[in-house]
Amino acid sequence: MSGHHISSAKFLWGVGIALLILTFLTVAVTWINIPEPWNVVVAVAIAVVKSTIVAAFFMHLWWDTKFNVLLLFMSIIFFMILVGLTLLDALYRTDPIPSF
């Protein structure tokens, strides 16, 4: 890394307030009458935006080398592959003891 980036307190407070607003928005999604599968989709989309903000600014990936961003994306993809393989095994497994 060529140098360190130092964020100002005003910038970090702004990011923190944005995360707080997005948290309140996530809670508000539960109160709004959105059809059944879409309320989860909206809540997960807001969570993805919040995690992107945290990774970019609090973990300083925005100012870091692109190799570290690549490592983050590759670990997320690897995690999704592992979860997908686990779900494939669990969804298509036969019951050893049939239910009554």
N, CA, C and O atoms as a Tinker XYZ file with bonds, in Angstrom:
   400  protein
     1  N      0.847000   -1.165000    0.000000    73     2
     2  CA     0.000000    0.000000    0.000000    64     1     3
     3  C      0.892000    1.227000    0.000000    63     2     4     5
     4  O      1.873000    1.291000    0.741000    81     3
     5  N      0.551000    2.195000   -0.829000    73     3     6
     6  CA     1.401000    3.369000   -0.980000    64     5     7
     7  C      1.251000    4.356000    0.164000    63     6     8     9
     8  O      2.214000    5.044000    0.504000    81     7
     9  N      0.087000    4.445000    0.760000    73     7    10
    10  CA    -0.115000    5.376000    1.853000    64     9    11
    11  C     -1.425000    5.100000    2.561000    63    10    12    13
    12  O     -2.289000    4.386000    2.052000    81    11
    13  N     -1.554000    5.661000    3.708000    73    11    14
    14  CA    -2.772000    5.475000    4.490000    64    13    15
    15  C     -3.729000    6.622000    4.230000    63    14    16    17
    16  O     -3.322000    7.767000    4.038000    81    15
    17  N     -5.002000    6.289000    4.230000    73    15    18
    18  CA    -6.027000    7.316000    4.088000    64    17    19
    19  C     -6.634000    7.576000    5.459000    63    18    20    21
    20  O     -7.010000    6.642000    6.168000    81    19
    21  N     -6.727000    8.831000    5.824000    73    19    22
    22  CA    -7.321000    9.213000    7.096000    64    21    23
    23  C     -8.630000    9.931000    6.800000    63    22    24    25
    24  O     -8.634000   10.995000    6.181000    81    23
    25  N     -9.738000    9.349000    7.242000    73    23    26
    26  CA   -11.050000    9.951000    7.026000    64    25    27
    27  C    -11.321000   10.974000    8.109000    63    26    28    29
    28  O    -10.896000   10.820000    9.254000    81    27
    29  N    -12.033000   12.016000    7.732000    73    27    30
    30  CA   -12.379000   13.042000    8.710000    64    29    31
    31  C    -13.531000   12.557000    9.590000    63    30    32    33
    32  O    -14.282000   11.656000    9.217000    81    31
    33  N    -13.649000   13.156000   10.732000    73    31    34
    34  CA   -14.730000   12.793000   11.653000    64    33    35
    35  C    -16.090000   13.138000   11.043000    63    34    36    37
    36  O    -17.064000   12.412000   11.240000    81    35
    37  N    -16.154000   14.241000   10.307000    73    35    38
    38  CA   -17.409000   14.639000    9.668000    64    37    39
    39  C    -17.852000   13.584000    8.650000    63    38    40    41
    40  O    -19.036000   13.259000    8.570000    81    39
    41  N    -16.914000   13.055000    7.883000    73    39    42
    42  CA   -17.231000   12.021000    6.902000    64    41    43
    43  C    -17.706000   10.746000    7.584000    63    42    44    45
    44  O    -18.694000   10.145000    7.161000    81    43
    45  N    -17.007000   10.329000    8.640000    73    43    46
    46  CA   -17.397000    9.104000    9.348000    64    45    47
    47  C    -18.748000    9.256000   10.029000    63    46    48    49
    48  O    -19.528000    8.305000   10.068000    81    47
    49  N    -19.039000   10.440000   10.568000    73    47    50
    50  CA   -20.360000   10.676000   11.154000    64    49    51
    51  C    -21.437000   10.616000   10.070000    63    50    52    53
    52  O    -22.530000   10.102000   10.308000    81    51
    53  N    -21.135000   11.130000    8.902000    73    51    54
    54  CA   -22.091000   11.065000    7.795000    64    53    55
    55  C    -22.377000    9.638000    7.373000    63    54    56    57
    56  O    -23.526000    9.278000    7.116000    81    55
    57  N    -21.333000    8.826000    7.300000    73    55    58
    58  CA   -21.519000    7.417000    6.955000    64    57    59
    59  C    -22.302000    6.704000    8.051000    63    58    60    61
    60  O    -23.171000    5.882000    7.759000    81    59
    61  N    -22.000000    7.015000    9.307000    73    59    62
    62  CA   -22.727000    6.402000   10.416000    64    61    63
    63  C    -24.198000    6.778000   10.420000    63    62    64    65
    64  O    -25.056000    5.937000   10.688000    81    63
    65  N    -24.491000    8.028000   10.124000    73    63    66
    66  CA   -25.887000    8.472000   10.065000    64    65    67
    67  C    -26.604000    7.818000    8.884000    63    66    68    69
    68  O    -27.776000    7.458000    8.992000    81    67
    69  N    -25.901000    7.663000    7.752000    73    67    70
    70  CA   -26.505000    6.971000    6.604000    64    69    71
    71  C    -26.826000    5.518000    6.963000    63    70    72    73
    72  O    -27.876000    5.006000    6.576000    81    71
    73  N    -25.933000    4.852000    7.698000    73    71    74
    74  CA   -26.206000    3.481000    8.130000    64    73    75
    75  C    -27.377000    3.424000    9.104000    63    74    76    77
    76  O    -28.177000    2.489000    9.061000    81    75
    77  N    -27.480000    4.407000    9.970000    73    75    78
    78  CA   -28.598000    4.456000   10.909000    64    77    79
    79  C    -29.924000    4.665000   10.176000    63    78    80    81
    80  O    -30.929000    4.044000   10.521000    81    79
    81  N    -29.927000    5.523000    9.184000    73    79    82
    82  CA   -31.138000    5.754000    8.388000    64    81    83
    83  C    -31.531000    4.489000    7.631000    63    82    84    85
    84  O    -32.709000    4.140000    7.556000    81    83
    85  N    -30.528000    3.805000    7.069000    73    83    86
    86  CA   -30.835000    2.557000    6.371000    64    85    87
    87  C    -31.335000    1.479000    7.325000    63    86    88    89
    88  O    -32.151000    0.644000    6.936000    81    87
    89  N    -30.859000    1.486000    8.568000    73    87    90
    90  CA   -31.370000    0.542000    9.565000    64    89    91
    91  C    -32.832000    0.835000    9.878000    63    90    92    93
    92  O    -33.648000   -0.083000    9.958000    81    91
    93  N    -33.164000    2.106000   10.055000    73    91    94
    94  CA   -34.564000    2.473000   10.284000    64    93    95
    95  C    -35.425000    2.126000    9.070000    63    94    96    97
    96  O    -36.582000    1.733000    9.218000    81    95
    97  N    -34.859000    2.271000    7.871000    73    95    98
    98  CA   -35.594000    1.909000    6.672000    64    97    99
    99  C    -35.854000    0.402000    6.611000    63    98   100   101
   100  O    -36.911000   -0.032000    6.154000    81    99
   101  N    -34.888000   -0.386000    7.070000    73    99   102
   102  CA   -35.079000   -1.839000    7.124000    64   101   103
   103  C    -36.202000   -2.202000    8.087000    63   102   104   105
   104  O    -37.013000   -3.079000    7.792000    81   103
   105  N    -36.253000   -1.539000    9.226000    73   103   106
   106  CA   -37.324000   -1.792000   10.187000    64   105   107
   107  C    -38.663000   -1.320000    9.626000    63   106   108   109
   108  O    -39.695000   -1.946000    9.864000    81   107
   109  N    -38.643000   -0.218000    8.883000    73   107   110
   110  CA   -39.893000    0.298000    8.303000    64   109   111
   111  C    -40.453000   -0.649000    7.253000    63   110   112   113
   112  O    -41.663000   -0.681000    7.027000    81   111
   113  N    -39.585000   -1.415000    6.615000    73   111   114
   114  CA   -40.064000   -2.383000    5.619000    64   113   115
   115  C    -40.954000   -3.422000    6.268000    63   114   116   117
   116  O    -41.884000   -3.921000    5.635000    81   115
   117  N    -40.685000   -3.757000    7.524000    73   115   118
   118  CA   -41.529000   -4.745000    8.203000    64   117   119
   119  C    -42.911000   -4.187000    8.520000    63   118   120   121
   120  O    -43.870000   -4.950000    8.637000    81   119
   121  N    -43.028000   -2.873000    8.661000    73   119   122
   122  CA   -44.311000   -2.261000    8.987000    64   121   123
   123  C    -45.145000   -1.966000    7.745000    63   122   124   125
   124  O    -46.372000   -1.897000    7.819000    81   123
   125  N    -44.481000   -1.792000    6.608000    73   123   126
   126  CA   -45.192000   -1.509000    5.362000    64   125   127
   127  C    -45.758000   -2.821000    4.814000    63   126   128   129
   128  O    -45.121000   -3.870000    4.909000    81   127
   129  N    -46.936000   -2.750000    4.250000    73   127   130
   130  CA   -47.593000   -3.946000    3.730000    64   129   131
   131  C    -47.096000   -4.229000    2.312000    63   130   132   133
   132  O    -47.720000   -3.823000    1.332000    81   131
   133  N    -45.961000   -4.930000    2.218000    73   131   134
   134  CA   -45.397000   -5.350000    0.937000    64   133   135
   135  C    -45.745000   -6.827000    0.767000    63   134   136   137
   136  O    -45.713000   -7.578000    1.742000    81   135
   137  N    -46.076000   -7.259000   -0.450000    73   135   138
   138  CA   -46.390000   -8.689000   -0.645000    64   137   139
   139  C    -45.264000   -9.603000   -0.170000    63   138   140   141
   140  O    -44.104000   -9.197000   -0.103000    81   139
   141  N    -45.618000  -10.819000    0.153000    73   139   142
   142  CA   -44.779000  -11.740000    0.934000    64   141   143
   143  C    -43.347000  -11.942000    0.442000    63   142   144   145
   144  O    -42.440000  -11.713000    1.242000    81   143
   145  N    -43.059000  -12.341000   -0.776000    73   143   146
   146  CA   -41.626000  -12.561000   -1.044000    64   145   147
   147  C    -40.850000  -11.266000   -1.213000    63   146   148   149
   148  O    -39.631000  -11.262000   -1.042000    81   147
   149  N    -41.520000  -10.165000   -1.545000    73   147   150
   150  CA   -40.805000   -8.934000   -1.860000    64   149   151
   151  C    -40.340000   -8.183000   -0.630000    63   150   152   153
   152  O    -39.382000   -7.415000   -0.716000    81   151
   153  N    -40.989000   -8.377000    0.524000    73   151   154
   154  CA   -40.512000   -7.687000    1.723000    64   153   155
   155  C    -39.143000   -8.212000    2.136000    63   154   156   157
   156  O    -38.308000   -7.447000    2.618000    81   155
   157  N    -38.906000   -9.500000    1.956000    73   155   158
   158  CA   -37.587000  -10.062000    2.263000    64   157   159
   159  C    -36.558000   -9.582000    1.247000    63   158   160   161
   160  O    -35.419000   -9.284000    1.607000    81   159
   161  N    -36.953000   -9.507000   -0.014000    73   159   162
   162  CA   -36.037000   -9.045000   -1.057000    64   161   163
   163  C    -35.613000   -7.606000   -0.797000    63   162   164   165
   164  O    -34.435000   -7.276000   -0.937000    81   163
   165  N    -36.547000   -6.750000   -0.424000    73   163   166
   166  CA   -36.225000   -5.352000   -0.134000    64   165   167
   167  C    -35.332000   -5.257000    1.095000    63   166   168   169
   168  O    -34.371000   -4.486000    1.095000    81   167
   169  N    -35.625000   -6.019000    2.136000    73   167   170
   170  CA   -34.804000   -5.983000    3.348000    64   169   171
   171  C    -33.385000   -6.474000    3.080000    63   170   172   173
   172  O    -32.426000   -5.899000    3.597000    81   171
   173  N    -33.240000   -7.525000    2.282000    73   171   174
   174  CA   -31.905000   -8.032000    1.953000    64   173   175
   175  C    -31.162000   -7.042000    1.059000    63   174   176   177
   176  O    -29.949000   -6.883000    1.195000    81   175
   177  N    -31.867000   -6.378000    0.153000    73   175   178
   178  CA   -31.224000   -5.367000   -0.693000    64   177   179
   179  C    -30.685000   -4.210000    0.146000    63   178   180   181
   180  O    -29.588000   -3.712000   -0.109000    81   179
   181  N    -31.453000   -3.785000    1.141000    73   179   182
   182  CA   -30.983000   -2.723000    2.031000    64   181   183
   183  C    -29.785000   -3.210000    2.842000    63   182   184   185
   184  O    -28.849000   -2.446000    3.078000    81   183
   185  N    -29.804000   -4.459000    3.265000    73   183   186
   186  CA   -28.670000   -5.024000    4.012000    64   185   187
   187  C    -27.419000   -5.103000    3.141000    63   186   188   189
   188  O    -26.311000   -4.886000    3.631000    81   187
   189  N    -27.585000   -5.411000    1.864000    73   187   190
   190  CA   -26.437000   -5.440000    0.958000    64   189   191
   191  C    -25.842000   -4.045000    0.787000    63   190   192   193
   192  O    -24.622000   -3.883000    0.755000    81   191
   193  N    -26.711000   -3.041000    0.679000    73   191   194
   194  CA   -26.228000   -1.657000    0.579000    64   193   195
   195  C    -25.472000   -1.270000    1.849000    63   194   196   197
   196  O    -24.415000   -0.644000    1.772000    81   195
   197  N    -25.999000   -1.634000    3.007000    73   195   198
   198  CA   -25.312000   -1.310000    4.268000    64   197   199
   199  C    -23.976000   -2.025000    4.366000    63   198   200   201
   200  O    -22.990000   -1.425000    4.795000    81   199
   201  N    -23.921000   -3.279000    3.983000    73   199   202
   202  CA   -22.646000   -4.004000    4.058000    64   201   203
   203  C    -21.637000   -3.443000    3.063000    63   202   204   205
   204  O    -20.438000   -3.432000    3.340000    81   203
   205  N    -22.108000   -2.977000    1.910000    73   203   206
   206  CA   -21.212000   -2.347000    0.949000    64   205   207
   207  C    -20.640000   -1.048000    1.494000    63   206   208   209
   208  O    -19.458000   -0.763000    1.305000    81   207
   209  N    -21.460000   -0.267000    2.164000    73   207   210
   210  CA   -20.979000    0.975000    2.779000    64   209   211
   211  C    -19.956000    0.675000    3.864000    63   210   212   213
   212  O    -18.928000    1.347000    3.950000    81   211
   213  N    -20.227000   -0.323000    4.690000    73   211   214
   214  CA   -19.286000   -0.679000    5.753000    64   213   215
   215  C    -17.966000   -1.157000    5.166000    63   214   216   217
   216  O    -16.898000   -0.748000    5.622000    81   215
   217  N    -18.033000   -2.028000    4.150000    73   215   218
   218  CA   -16.797000   -2.546000    3.551000    64   217   219
   219  C    -16.018000   -1.445000    2.846000    63   218   220   221
   220  O    -14.790000   -1.406000    2.919000    81   219
   221  N    -16.719000   -0.559000    2.170000    73   219   222
   222  CA   -16.029000    0.469000    1.400000    64   221   223
   223  C    -15.396000    1.533000    2.285000    63   222   224   225
   224  O    -14.256000    1.931000    2.045000    81   223
   225  N    -16.109000    1.999000    3.302000    73   223   226
   226  CA   -15.624000    3.160000    4.039000    64   225   227
   227  C    -15.045000    2.833000    5.403000    63   226   228   229
   228  O    -14.017000    3.401000    5.772000    81   227
   229  N    -15.662000    1.940000    6.169000    73   227   230
   230  CA   -15.107000    1.617000    7.484000    64   229   231
   231  C    -13.934000    0.655000    7.380000    63   230   232   233
   232  O    -13.032000    0.687000    8.217000    81   231
   233  N    -13.937000   -0.209000    6.351000    73   231   234
   234  CA   -12.804000   -1.108000    6.137000    64   233   235
   235  C    -11.786000   -0.494000    5.172000    63   234   236   237
   236  O    -10.768000   -1.117000    4.868000    81   235
   237  N    -12.053000    0.714000    4.693000    73   235   238
   238  CA   -11.166000    1.501000    3.825000    64   237   239
   239  C    -10.870000    0.818000    2.495000    63   238   240   241
   240  O     -9.806000    1.041000    1.917000    81   239
   241  N    -11.783000   -0.005000    2.000000    73   239   242
   242  CA   -11.564000   -0.634000    0.707000    64   241   243
   243  C    -11.723000    0.350000   -0.450000    63   242   244   245
   244  O    -11.235000    0.094000   -1.551000    81   243
   245  N    -12.388000    1.449000   -0.214000    73   243   246
   246  CA   -12.587000    2.460000   -1.248000    64   245   247
   247  C    -11.245000    3.066000   -1.664000    63   246   248   249
   248  O    -11.041000    3.382000   -2.836000    81   247
   249  N    -10.342000    3.225000   -0.713000    73   247   250
   250  CA    -9.050000    3.849000   -0.976000    64   249   251
   251  C     -7.921000    2.829000   -1.047000    63   250   252   253
   252  O     -6.778000    3.212000   -1.297000    81   251
   253  N     -8.196000    1.569000   -0.839000    73   251   254
   254  CA    -7.171000    0.541000   -0.812000    64   253   255
   255  C     -6.917000    0.015000   -2.222000    63   254   256   257
   256  O     -7.576000    0.426000   -3.177000    81   255
   257  N     -5.956000   -0.898000   -2.341000    73   255   258
   258  CA    -5.665000   -1.479000   -3.646000    64   257   259
   259  C     -6.825000   -2.352000   -4.099000    63   258   260   261
   260  O     -7.573000   -2.893000   -3.285000    81   259
   261  N     -6.955000   -2.476000   -5.402000    73   259   262
   262  CA    -8.071000   -3.247000   -5.962000    64   261   263
   263  C     -7.913000   -4.742000   -5.703000    63   262   264   265
   264  O     -8.887000   -5.488000   -5.803000    81   263
   265  N     -6.709000   -5.189000   -5.375000    73   263   266
   266  CA    -6.502000   -6.593000   -5.063000    64   265   267
   267  C     -7.274000   -6.986000   -3.804000    63   266   268   269
   268  O     -7.831000   -8.082000   -3.742000    81   267
   269  N     -7.315000   -6.115000   -2.807000    73   267   270
   270  CA    -8.067000   -6.416000   -1.589000    64   269   271
   271  C     -9.570000   -6.465000   -1.863000    63   270   272   273
   272  O    -10.281000   -7.266000   -1.256000    81   271
   273  N    -10.052000   -5.627000   -2.761000    73   271   274
   274  CA   -11.467000   -5.678000   -3.157000    64   273   275
   275  C    -11.745000   -6.997000   -3.877000    63   274   276   277
   276  O    -12.787000   -7.617000   -3.667000    81   275
   277  N    -10.811000   -7.419000   -4.725000    73   275   278
   278  CA   -10.953000   -8.696000   -5.405000    64   277   279
   279  C    -10.992000   -9.855000   -4.411000    63   278   280   281
   280  O    -11.776000  -10.789000   -4.580000    81   279
   281  N    -10.162000   -9.802000   -3.390000    73   279   282
   282  CA   -10.179000  -10.836000   -2.357000    64   281   283
   283  C    -11.511000  -10.878000   -1.625000    63   282   284   285
   284  O    -12.013000  -11.958000   -1.315000    81   283
   285  N    -12.091000   -9.713000   -1.344000    73   283   286
   286  CA   -13.400000   -9.669000   -0.690000    64   285   287
   287  C    -14.462000  -10.309000   -1.573000    63   286   288   289
   288  O    -15.256000  -11.119000   -1.095000    81   287
   289  N    -14.486000   -9.953000   -2.862000    73   287   290
   290  CA   -15.482000  -10.519000   -3.767000    64   289   291
   291  C    -15.293000  -12.018000   -3.948000    63   290   292   293
   292  O    -16.274000  -12.758000   -4.019000    81   291
   293  N    -14.061000  -12.471000   -4.022000    73   291   294
   294  CA   -13.817000  -13.904000   -4.180000    64   293   295
   295  C    -14.247000  -14.678000   -2.934000    63   294   296   297
   296  O    -14.751000  -15.795000   -3.046000    81   295
   297  N    -14.057000  -14.100000   -1.759000    73   295   298
   298  CA   -14.506000  -14.792000   -0.549000    64   297   299
   299  C    -16.027000  -14.838000   -0.478000    63   298   300   301
   300  O    -16.587000  -15.824000    0.001000    81   299
   301  N    -16.701000  -13.800000   -0.942000    73   299   302
   302  CA   -18.164000  -13.807000   -0.971000    64   301   303
   303  C    -18.663000  -14.860000   -1.955000    63   302   304   305
   304  O    -19.610000  -15.589000   -1.659000    81   303
   305  N    -18.031000  -14.942000   -3.122000    73   303   306
   306  CA   -18.423000  -15.948000   -4.115000    64   305   307
   307  C    -18.174000  -17.354000   -3.578000    63   306   308   309
   308  O    -19.009000  -18.240000   -3.758000    81   307
   309  N    -17.032000  -17.567000   -2.921000    73   307   310
   310  CA   -16.732000  -18.870000   -2.337000    64   309   311
   311  C    -17.764000  -19.246000   -1.280000    63   310   312   313
   312  O    -18.189000  -20.399000   -1.215000    81   311
   313  N    -18.170000  -18.286000   -0.451000    73   311   314
   314  CA   -19.198000  -18.540000    0.554000    64   313   315
   315  C    -20.526000  -18.915000   -0.097000    63   314   316   317
   316  O    -21.214000  -19.823000    0.370000    81   315
   317  N    -20.888000  -18.217000   -1.177000    73   315   318
   318  CA   -22.135000  -18.526000   -1.869000    64   317   319
   319  C    -22.096000  -19.913000   -2.498000    63   318   320   321
   320  O    -23.109000  -20.612000   -2.515000    81   319
   321  N    -20.938000  -20.319000   -3.016000    73   319   322
   322  CA   -20.808000  -21.668000   -3.571000    64   321   323
   323  C    -20.980000  -22.712000   -2.476000    63   322   324   325
   324  O    -21.668000  -23.713000   -2.679000    81   323
   325  N    -20.361000  -22.491000   -1.314000    73   323   326
   326  CA   -20.492000  -23.447000   -0.222000    64   325   327
   327  C    -21.932000  -23.548000    0.274000    63   326   328   329
   328  O    -22.412000  -24.648000    0.549000    81   327
   329  N    -22.620000  -22.427000    0.390000    73   327   330
   330  CA   -24.016000  -22.451000    0.812000    64   329   331
   331  C    -24.869000  -23.135000   -0.251000    63   330   332   333
   332  O    -25.768000  -23.909000    0.078000    81   331
   333  N    -24.593000  -22.853000   -1.524000    73   331   334
   334  CA   -25.342000  -23.489000   -2.603000    64   333   335
   335  C    -25.164000  -24.993000   -2.627000    63   334   336   337
   336  O    -26.132000  -25.728000   -2.823000    81   335
   337  N    -23.937000  -25.463000   -2.429000    73   335   338
   338  CA   -23.711000  -26.903000   -2.390000    64   337   339
   339  C    -24.400000  -27.548000   -1.195000    63   338   340   341
   340  O    -24.931000  -28.653000   -1.305000    81   339
   341  N    -24.395000  -26.876000   -0.079000    73   339   342
   342  CA   -25.081000  -27.402000    1.096000    64   341   343
   343  C    -26.591000  -27.472000    0.859000    63   342   344   345
   344  O    -27.236000  -28.449000    1.238000    81   343
   345  N    -27.148000  -26.442000    0.237000    73   343   346
   346  CA   -28.579000  -26.452000   -0.049000    64   345   347
   347  C    -28.941000  -27.530000   -1.060000    63   346   348   349
   348  O    -29.991000  -28.160000   -0.941000    81   347
   349  N    -28.079000  -27.751000   -2.058000    73   347   350
   350  CA   -28.350000  -28.825000   -3.015000    64   349   351
   351  C    -28.400000  -30.172000   -2.318000    63   350   352   353
   352  O    -29.250000  -31.008000   -2.626000    81   351
   353  N    -27.492000  -30.378000   -1.381000    73   351   354
   354  CA   -27.489000  -31.641000   -0.652000    64   353   355
   355  C    -28.719000  -31.759000    0.242000    63   354   356   357
   356  O    -29.330000  -32.825000    0.318000    81   355
   357  N    -29.082000  -30.688000    0.909000    73   355   358
   358  CA   -30.203000  -30.748000    1.846000    64   357   359
   359  C    -31.557000  -30.810000    1.134000    63   358   360   361
   360  O    -32.488000  -31.430000    1.648000    81   359
   361  N    -31.683000  -30.189000   -0.022000    73   359   362
   362  CA   -32.969000  -30.159000   -0.715000    64   361   363
   363  C    -33.298000  -31.476000   -1.408000    63   362   364   365
   364  O    -34.471000  -31.831000   -1.522000    81   363
   365  N    -32.305000  -32.194000   -1.865000    73   363   366
   366  CA   -32.559000  -33.406000   -2.635000    64   365   367
   367  C    -32.207000  -34.675000   -1.873000    63   366   368   369
   368  O    -31.982000  -35.722000   -2.481000    81   367
   369  N    -32.159000  -34.592000   -0.576000    73   367   370
   370  CA   -31.856000  -35.758000    0.255000    64   369   371
   371  C    -33.151000  -36.536000    0.518000    63   370   372   373
   372  O    -34.205000  -35.942000    0.747000    81   371
   373  N    -33.059000  -37.860000    0.481000    73   371   374
   374  CA   -34.230000  -38.668000    0.807000    64   373   375
   375  C    -34.302000  -38.858000    2.317000    63   374   376   377
   376  O    -33.283000  -38.923000    3.004000    81   375
   377  N    -35.512000  -38.944000    2.808000    73   375   378
   378  CA   -35.715000  -39.129000    4.247000    64   377   379
   379  C    -35.333000  -40.556000    4.660000    63   378   380   381
   380  O    -35.862000  -41.510000    4.089000    81   379
   381  N    -34.438000  -40.727000    5.627000    73   379   382
   382  CA   -34.107000  -42.080000    6.051000    64   381   383
   383  C    -35.261000  -42.760000    6.775000    63   382   384   385
   384  O    -35.426000  -43.977000    6.693000    81   383
   385  N    -36.050000  -41.974000    7.478000    73   383   386
   386  CA   -37.231000  -42.496000    8.165000    64   385   387
   387  C    -38.444000  -41.794000    7.597000    63   386   388   389
   388  O    -38.620000  -40.598000    7.827000    81   387
   389  N    -39.292000  -42.506000    6.857000    73   387   390
   390  CA   -40.449000  -41.824000    6.289000    64   389   391
   391  C    -41.380000  -41.290000    7.366000    63   390   392   393
   392  O    -41.586000  -41.925000    8.400000    81   391
   393  N    -41.924000  -40.143000    7.115000    73   391   394
   394  CA   -42.839000  -39.560000    8.105000    64   393   395
   395  C    -44.193000  -40.240000    8.027000    63   394   396   397
   396  O    -44.535000  -40.830000    7.002000    81   395
   397  N    -44.956000  -40.164000    9.090000    73   395   398
   398  CA   -46.246000  -40.846000    9.178000    64   397   399
   399  C    -47.330000  -40.075000    8.485000    63   398   400
   400  O    -48.481000  -40.511000    8.465000    81   399
